[in-house]
Amino acid sequence: MIVAQLTPEQAEQLQGVEFTQDSFFNPIQDLNDVWIISLEEQEQCTINWVKDLPRIEYLPKETTKIL
């Protein structure tokens, strides 16, 4: 899956900001602790610099199943 890459500062700046009506940015970190947002967040927002963010392949963090 392709996502938009953020710096830690950009992630902090966007956290909780509304990008479209009733939808809010929710930056997360991938396997390599790189901050990312979804392409939906990137494409639907009106913040110009967000539209220019580089795109990378998403590497999910491994999760542990609780039995």
Residue pairs with C-beta under 8 A, 6 or more apart in sequence:
1 57
1 58
2 39
2 55
2 56
2 57
2 58
3 30
3 36
3 37
3 38
3 39
3 55
3 56
3 57
3 58
4 36
4 37
4 38
4 39
4 41
4 42
4 50
4 53
4 54
4 55
4 56
5 34
5 35
5 36
5 53
5 54
5 55
5 56
6 14
6 27
6 35
6 36
6 37
6 53
7 35
8 35
10 27
10 35
10 53
11 27
11 35
14 25
14 27
14 37
14 50
15 25
15 26
15 27
16 24
16 25
16 26
17 24
17 25
18 24
18 25
19 25
19 41
19 44
19 45
19 46
19 47
19 50
20 44
20 45
23 41
23 44
25 37
25 41
25 45
26 37
26 41
27 35
27 36
27 37
28 35
28 36
28 37
29 35
29 36
29 61
30 36
30 58
30 59
30 60
30 61
31 59
31 60
31 61
31 62
32 59
34 56
36 56
36 58
37 50
37 53
39 55
41 50
42 50
42 51
42 53
43 51
45 51
